[in-house]
Amino acid sequence: MTVEQLTKDKQTNKTRQWEQAMIKLYVNFRDYSKDALKDFGDEDIHQARVNSRKLLTLLSILDPDHSSTAELYSTFKQAQKMLGKVRDADVLINSFKERRKLAKEDGDAKTAELLKAVIKHQKEKRKEHRKKLESGLAQLTGKELDRLWTAFLAGPLEALIAKRDANVVMRELEVAFEQKKKACKTLFKDPEAESKAAFEALHELRISAKELRYTASAASFALNQKFHAHEEIYKNIQEQLGVINDKRVWLDTLQSIGRDELGVGKKAWSAFTGSLRDEILDALHQNEVVPVPAAFAERPTAVPNEQ
């Protein structure tokens, strides 16, 4: 067999691997999206979102500027955004339900009432998100998406696969992550640093870890052995930073709703938002990704203040 034939066969195998992986994700996305629209099941919403995220990841590897996949990429991005709003509402509601249960068991009626009001408010918001998802996702996952997908498989896919190496992309993402981590450490090292900037840097670091995790997962078939453990490594990092981010988002959500809108007393409001701030600082201290000096976390402006 000639060198030319070996090269051709290698490329054919590479193309087949990519096709099989992407088709599987696409079928999963379509199936979970269809199921999600039946009764908005938590797991269906989650899996539809995960598979759309993995498709976006692989499309970004192959076509980073989206010059050949703009419509397809935009469609999956819109779907992921709508799914994300419902998923985030589900997570907040479920978490606050558990908190309310514990508050009732502890005899803390005021906090239980506050949480009941937040849950009710967020359920109304979730209704809005579900309504948009119901109409939007059904439209996005119709015949037009199948047409775009078929055209992608038959058109630019093979040429894009020939030009791109997932291993190079992984290395670039690693470098970007380490740079963000260094910047983050610098901000948290200085107790006089603007806390908002430090938390935003931490948020960006979480997103960078998420990119590495999903790339390691979605493109595992195309990656060298040295990258095979990256999914678990960066999943752990993402989860640690995610705990901090989730609690900050919940506190921001409460602040955006406001005490008056929820109809709760100032004392209960202050106690609960204060405990949530303490949880953020505790999660910040516990994370092993970016060490945080006690002097920084003890500053009263380290997390959003009561409005």
C-alpha positions as CSV (number, residue, x, y, z in Angstrom):
1,M,0.0,0.0,0.0
2,T,1.4,3.4,-1.0
3,V,2.0,6.3,1.4
4,E,-0.7,8.2,-0.5
5,Q,-3.2,5.4,0.0
6,L,-2.3,5.2,3.7
7,T,-2.8,8.9,4.2
8,K,-6.2,8.7,2.3
9,D,-7.3,5.8,4.5
10,K,-6.3,7.6,7.7
11,Q,-8.3,10.7,6.6
12,T,-11.3,8.5,5.8
13,N,-11.2,6.9,9.2
14,K,-10.9,10.3,10.8
15,T,-13.9,11.6,8.9
16,R,-15.9,8.6,9.8
17,Q,-15.1,9.0,13.5
18,W,-16.2,12.7,13.5
19,E,-19.4,11.8,11.5
20,Q,-20.4,9.1,13.9
21,A,-19.8,11.2,17.0
22,M,-21.7,14.2,15.7
23,I,-24.6,12.2,14.3
24,K,-25.0,10.5,17.7
25,L,-25.1,13.9,19.5
26,Y,-27.5,15.2,16.9
27,V,-29.9,12.3,17.3
28,N,-29.7,12.6,21.1
29,F,-30.3,16.3,20.9
30,R,-33.4,15.8,18.7
31,D,-34.8,13.0,20.9
32,Y,-34.3,14.7,24.2
33,S,-35.7,18.0,22.8
34,K,-38.8,16.2,21.7
35,D,-39.2,14.6,25.1
36,A,-38.5,17.8,26.9
37,L,-41.4,19.5,25.1
38,K,-43.8,16.8,26.3
39,D,-43.7,17.6,30.1
40,F,-40.5,19.7,30.6
41,G,-38.8,16.8,32.6
42,D,-35.7,17.9,34.4
43,E,-33.5,15.2,32.9
44,D,-34.8,15.7,29.4
45,I,-34.1,19.5,29.6
46,H,-30.6,18.8,31.0
47,Q,-29.7,16.2,28.4
48,A,-31.0,18.2,25.5
49,R,-28.9,21.1,26.8
50,V,-25.8,18.9,27.3
51,N,-26.0,17.4,23.8
52,S,-26.5,20.9,22.2
53,R,-23.5,22.1,24.1
54,K,-21.4,19.2,22.8
55,L,-22.5,19.9,19.3
56,L,-21.5,23.5,19.7
57,T,-18.1,22.4,21.1
58,L,-17.4,20.2,18.1
59,L,-18.5,22.8,15.6
60,S,-16.2,25.3,17.3
61,I,-13.3,23.0,17.0
62,L,-13.9,22.4,13.3
63,D,-15.0,25.9,12.4
64,P,-13.9,28.4,15.1
65,D,-15.1,31.5,13.2
66,H,-18.3,29.8,12.1
67,S,-17.7,30.8,8.5
68,S,-19.1,27.5,7.2
69,T,-21.5,26.6,9.9
70,A,-23.1,30.0,10.9
71,E,-26.7,29.0,10.6
72,L,-26.3,25.6,12.2
73,Y,-24.2,27.0,15.1
74,S,-26.7,29.8,15.7
75,T,-29.6,27.3,15.8
76,F,-27.9,25.1,18.5
77,K,-26.9,28.2,20.4
78,Q,-30.4,29.6,20.5
79,A,-31.7,26.2,21.6
80,Q,-29.1,25.9,24.3
81,K,-29.9,29.4,25.6
82,M,-33.6,28.6,25.9
83,L,-33.0,25.3,27.5
84,G,-30.5,26.9,29.9
85,K,-33.1,29.4,31.2
86,V,-35.5,26.6,32.1
87,R,-32.7,24.4,33.5
88,D,-31.4,27.3,35.7
89,A,-34.9,27.9,37.0
90,D,-35.3,24.2,37.8
91,V,-32.0,24.1,39.7
92,L,-32.9,27.2,41.8
93,I,-36.4,26.1,42.6
94,N,-35.2,22.6,43.6
95,S,-32.5,24.0,45.8
96,F,-34.8,26.5,47.5
97,K,-37.4,23.8,48.1
98,E,-34.8,21.8,49.9
99,R,-33.8,24.9,51.9
100,R,-37.4,25.5,52.8
101,K,-37.8,21.9,54.0
102,L,-34.8,22.3,56.3
103,A,-36.1,25.7,57.5
104,K,-39.5,24.2,58.4
105,E,-37.8,21.3,60.2
106,D,-35.7,23.8,62.2
107,G,-38.8,25.7,63.1
108,D,-37.7,28.8,61.2
109,A,-41.1,29.9,59.9
110,K,-39.9,33.3,58.7
111,T,-37.2,31.9,56.4
112,A,-39.6,29.2,55.2
113,E,-42.1,31.9,54.2
114,L,-39.4,33.9,52.4
115,L,-38.3,30.8,50.5
116,K,-41.9,30.0,49.6
117,A,-42.3,33.5,48.1
118,V,-39.1,33.1,46.1
119,I,-40.1,29.7,44.8
120,K,-43.5,31.0,43.8
121,H,-41.9,34.0,42.0
122,Q,-39.4,31.7,40.2
123,K,-42.1,29.3,39.2
124,E,-43.9,32.1,37.4
125,K,-40.6,33.0,35.7
126,R,-40.1,29.4,34.7
127,K,-43.6,29.4,33.1
128,E,-42.5,32.2,30.9
129,H,-39.2,30.4,30.0
130,R,-41.1,27.2,29.3
131,K,-43.6,29.0,27.1
132,K,-40.8,30.5,25.0
133,L,-39.0,27.1,24.9
134,E,-42.2,25.3,23.8
135,S,-42.6,27.5,20.7
136,G,-39.0,28.3,20.1
137,L,-37.5,24.9,20.4
138,A,-40.2,23.3,18.3
139,Q,-39.5,25.8,15.6
140,L,-35.7,25.4,15.8
141,T,-35.8,21.6,15.7
142,G,-38.1,21.3,12.7
143,K,-37.4,20.4,9.1
144,E,-35.1,23.4,8.6
145,L,-32.7,22.1,11.1
146,D,-32.6,18.7,9.4
147,R,-31.9,20.4,6.1
148,L,-29.0,22.4,7.6
149,W,-27.7,19.3,9.3
150,T,-27.8,17.2,6.1
151,A,-26.2,19.9,4.1
152,F,-23.4,20.2,6.7
153,L,-22.7,16.4,6.6
154,A,-22.6,16.3,2.8
155,G,-20.9,19.7,2.4
156,P,-18.2,21.3,4.5
157,L,-17.7,18.7,7.2
158,E,-15.0,16.5,5.5
159,A,-12.9,19.5,4.5
160,L,-13.1,21.0,8.0
161,I,-12.1,17.8,9.6
162,A,-9.0,17.6,7.3
163,K,-7.9,21.1,8.4
164,R,-8.4,20.9,12.2
165,D,-6.8,18.9,15.0
166,A,-8.7,18.6,18.3
167,N,-5.4,18.1,20.2
168,V,-4.2,21.6,19.2
169,V,-7.4,23.1,20.3
170,M,-7.2,21.4,23.7
171,R,-3.7,22.7,24.2
172,E,-4.8,26.2,23.3
173,L,-7.7,26.0,25.8
174,E,-5.3,24.7,28.5
175,V,-3.0,27.8,27.9
176,A,-6.0,30.1,28.1
177,F,-7.2,28.5,31.3
178,E,-3.8,28.8,33.0
179,Q,-3.6,32.5,32.0
180,K,-7.1,33.1,33.5
181,K,-6.1,31.2,36.6
182,K,-3.0,33.3,37.0
183,A,-5.0,36.5,36.6
184,C,-7.6,35.3,39.1
185,K,-5.0,34.4,41.7
186,T,-3.5,37.9,41.4
187,L,-6.9,39.5,42.0
188,F,-7.7,37.4,45.0
189,K,-4.2,37.8,46.5
190,D,-4.8,41.5,47.0
191,P,-7.2,42.2,49.8
192,E,-7.7,45.7,48.4
193,A,-8.7,44.4,45.0
194,E,-12.1,45.3,43.7
195,S,-14.1,42.3,44.7
196,K,-16.5,42.5,41.7
197,A,-13.5,42.2,39.3
198,A,-12.2,39.2,41.3
199,F,-15.5,37.4,41.2
200,E,-15.9,38.1,37.5
201,A,-12.5,36.7,36.9
202,L,-13.5,33.6,38.8
203,H,-16.6,33.3,36.7
204,E,-14.5,33.5,33.5
205,L,-12.2,30.8,34.9
206,R,-15.2,28.6,35.5
207,I,-16.3,29.1,31.9
208,S,-12.8,28.2,30.7
209,A,-12.9,25.0,32.7
210,K,-16.2,24.2,31.3
211,E,-14.9,24.5,27.7
212,L,-12.0,22.2,28.5
213,R,-14.4,19.7,30.2
214,Y,-16.8,19.6,27.2
215,T,-14.0,19.5,24.7
216,A,-12.4,16.5,26.4
217,S,-15.8,14.8,26.5
218,A,-17.2,15.6,23.1
219,A,-14.0,15.1,21.2
220,S,-12.6,12.2,23.2
221,F,-12.5,10.1,20.1
222,A,-10.1,12.5,18.4
223,L,-7.8,13.3,21.4
224,N,-4.4,11.8,22.4
225,Q,-4.3,9.6,25.5
226,K,-2.8,12.5,27.6
227,F,-6.1,14.4,27.4
228,H,-8.4,11.5,28.3
229,A,-8.4,12.4,32.0
230,H,-9.2,16.0,31.4
231,E,-13.0,15.6,31.5
232,E,-12.9,14.6,35.1
233,I,-10.1,17.0,36.1
234,Y,-12.0,20.0,34.7
235,K,-15.4,18.8,35.8
236,N,-14.1,18.9,39.3
237,I,-12.7,22.4,38.8
238,Q,-15.9,23.6,37.2
239,E,-18.1,22.1,40.0
240,Q,-16.0,23.8,42.7
241,L,-16.2,27.2,41.0
242,G,-19.8,26.5,40.1
243,V,-20.9,26.3,43.7
244,I,-19.6,29.8,44.2
245,N,-21.2,31.1,41.0
246,D,-24.6,29.4,41.7
247,K,-24.8,31.0,45.1
248,R,-23.9,34.4,43.8
249,V,-26.5,34.1,41.0
250,W,-29.1,33.2,43.6
251,L,-28.2,36.2,45.8
252,D,-28.3,38.4,42.7
253,T,-31.7,36.9,41.8
254,L,-33.0,37.8,45.2
255,Q,-31.6,41.3,45.0
256,S,-33.2,41.8,41.6
257,I,-36.6,40.7,42.8
258,G,-36.4,42.8,45.9
259,R,-37.8,42.4,49.4
260,D,-41.0,44.4,48.7
261,E,-41.9,42.3,45.7
262,L,-41.7,39.2,47.8
263,G,-43.6,40.7,50.7
264,V,-41.2,39.6,53.4
265,G,-40.0,41.3,56.5
266,K,-36.7,43.1,56.7
267,K,-35.4,40.9,59.5
268,A,-36.0,37.7,57.7
269,W,-34.7,39.2,54.5
270,S,-31.4,40.4,56.1
271,A,-30.9,37.1,57.9
272,F,-31.4,34.9,54.8
273,T,-29.3,37.1,52.4
274,G,-26.7,37.3,55.1
275,S,-26.5,33.6,55.4
276,L,-26.3,33.3,51.6
277,R,-23.3,35.7,51.6
278,D,-21.7,33.5,54.3
279,E,-22.2,30.5,52.1
280,I,-20.5,32.2,49.2
281,L,-17.5,33.1,51.3
282,D,-17.4,29.6,52.8
283,A,-17.4,28.1,49.2
284,L,-14.7,30.6,48.2
285,H,-12.5,29.5,51.1
286,Q,-13.1,25.8,50.4
287,N,-12.3,25.9,46.7
288,E,-8.9,24.4,45.8
289,V,-8.6,26.0,42.4
290,V,-7.8,29.6,43.5
291,P,-6.5,29.9,47.1
292,V,-8.2,32.9,48.7
293,P,-6.6,34.7,51.7
294,A,-8.8,35.2,54.7
295,A,-8.3,39.0,54.4
296,F,-10.0,39.1,51.1
297,A,-13.0,37.0,51.9
298,E,-13.6,38.8,55.2
299,R,-14.1,42.1,53.5
300,P,-17.7,43.2,53.6
301,T,-17.7,44.1,49.9
302,A,-16.5,40.7,48.8
303,V,-20.0,39.7,47.8
304,P,-23.0,41.7,46.7
305,N,-24.4,44.0,49.4
306,E,-28.0,44.3,50.4
307,Q,-29.9,46.8,48.4
